[in-house]
Amino acid sequence: MNLTDEQKADIAALRATPAQTLRATSEGMERHLYEPKPVLDHGFVRVIDYMGDDTAITQAARVSYGRGTKSVSNDEGLIRYLMRHWHSTPFEMCELKLHVKLPVFVARQWIRHRTANVNEYSARYSILDREFYIPAQDSLAAQSTTNNQGRGDTLQGAEAERVLNYLRDDAMRAYDHYEEMISTEGQQGLARELARMNLPANIYTQWYWKVDLHNLLHFLRLRADSHAQYEIRVYADAICEMVKDWVPFAYRAFEDYRMGGENLSAAALDCIKRMLAGEDVTQETSGMSKGEWREFQAMLD
Ligand SMILES: Cc1cc2nc3c(=O)[nH]c(=O)nc-3n(C[C@H](O)[C@H](O)[C@H](O)COP(=O)(O)OP(=O)(O)OC[C@H]3O[C@@H](n4cnc5c(N)ncnc54)[C@H](O)[C@@H]3O)c2cc1C
């Protein structure tokens, strides 16, 4: 991750001048504010701003329930109740604004999450930096033979070297041509908005991404999951660390009910009841398809 001296000075200045406020703050999140967390070879994610804390969630919930959901009087208990029963709007009372630097092919997956506000670096207006994501050797995986959307073993030896050389050389050649095309030395110079089109998808872009906690947790549920592509998962993992410090009660409930928990179909629930009663349930007697049964078995392992 390369930050310019100017960026480093900006961050240091922001962190050196705390402002007094009457607004709710989260001690855990204050520690993250502005500081970039490195991700991949040149990427980062950093908190630019946030609103609310665990209390903002329970405050909002108590408006709808009146003062006393008597059975869940403490904040953590109420948050767990809300998460367990899919009460989403209290979680929308918290907001997070991130600055993210990420490869374009990761941005394409990320942008599918429509419930956020985004402002991206303009490659029409500005010149993109010569920064490309080149996987580390241990992330250079072969195509999975069992999952069309997944990875298999790591490439080794001459094949790994050849692939890395292609990735580096193609990126550098494309960037050289990009620079040549936009140059105005002895020529008119192609518009930046056109010249960028020959750049590969592993070039880095940057954006501000603002989202409420409910939709952020939905994003993390999908992208910090083992089925997500490694290159977006590492960003999601970095954000999880921030959310854990920001809203510890909500994050613990999220880990418990969403990341660590499972949704069961009626057939799966019935199978579990029969198994607990001592029946030897098989796929044939389960009422589930082969695929469902496979996933059910994996869940129980
Ligand atoms: C492992 C994995 C593999 C994937 N593979 C593919 C793929 O092969 N091809 C592909 O195209 N995509 C793929 N995706 C993207 C996926 O289909 C979703 O587009 C992406 O995860 C965003 O999810 P979302 O729509 O729930 O999120 P968001 O856009 O943040 O929406 C959150 C929720 O808001 C609601 N919502 C938002 N907008 C609308 C709307 N316009 N109408 C109704 N409800 C709305 C929905 O309930 C939605 O779940 C993949 C995602 C993952 C995690």
The ligand as a Gaussian input file, in Angstrom:
#p B3LYP/6-31G(d) Opt

LIG

0 1
 C      -20.407000     -15.971000      -3.983000
 C      -21.164000     -15.058000      -4.918000
 C      -21.255000     -15.378000      -6.264000
 C      -21.951000     -14.534000      -7.153000
 N      -22.023000     -14.856000      -8.481000
 C      -22.664000     -14.029000      -9.351000
 C      -22.736000     -14.311000     -10.751000
 O      -22.237000     -15.331000     -11.212000
 N      -23.355000     -13.428000     -11.561000
 C      -23.941000     -12.299000     -11.095000
 O      -24.496000     -11.530000     -11.877000
 N      -23.892000     -11.993000      -9.773000
 C      -23.273000     -12.812000      -8.902000
 N      -23.216000     -12.482000      -7.575000
 C      -23.831000     -11.241000      -7.118000
 C      -25.168000     -11.493000      -6.397000
 O      -26.113000     -12.119000      -7.247000
 C      -25.751000     -10.166000      -5.891000
 O      -25.988000      -9.312000      -6.984000
 C      -24.811000      -9.460000      -4.925000
 O      -24.346000     -10.363000      -3.960000
 C      -25.563000      -8.317000      -4.254000
 O      -26.522000      -8.866000      -3.388000
 P      -27.855000      -8.113000      -3.057000
 O      -28.622000      -7.796000      -4.306000
 O      -28.577000      -8.933000      -2.036000
 O      -27.284000      -6.793000      -2.365000
 P      -27.813000      -5.311000      -2.414000
 O      -27.838000      -4.774000      -3.794000
 O      -27.041000      -4.518000      -1.389000
 O      -29.286000      -5.412000      -1.929000
 C      -29.585000      -5.770000      -0.576000
 C      -31.022000      -6.237000      -0.559000
 O      -31.864000      -5.139000      -0.902000
 C      -32.935000      -5.592000      -1.719000
 N      -32.863000      -4.914000      -3.018000
 C      -31.876000      -4.084000      -3.456000
 N      -32.182000      -3.601000      -4.671000
 C      -33.365000      -4.141000      -5.006000
 C      -34.198000      -4.050000      -6.150000
 N      -33.893000      -3.263000      -7.176000
 N      -35.312000      -4.762000      -6.178000
 C      -35.662000      -5.549000      -5.132000
 N      -34.931000      -5.693000      -4.025000
 C      -33.792000      -4.987000      -3.967000
 C      -32.792000      -7.098000      -1.822000
 O      -33.513000      -7.703000      -0.800000
 C      -31.326000      -7.324000      -1.584000
 O      -31.005000      -8.617000      -1.098000
 C      -22.551000     -13.326000      -6.677000
 C      -22.442000     -13.014000      -5.308000
 C      -21.764000     -13.855000      -4.432000
 C      -21.651000     -13.475000      -2.981000

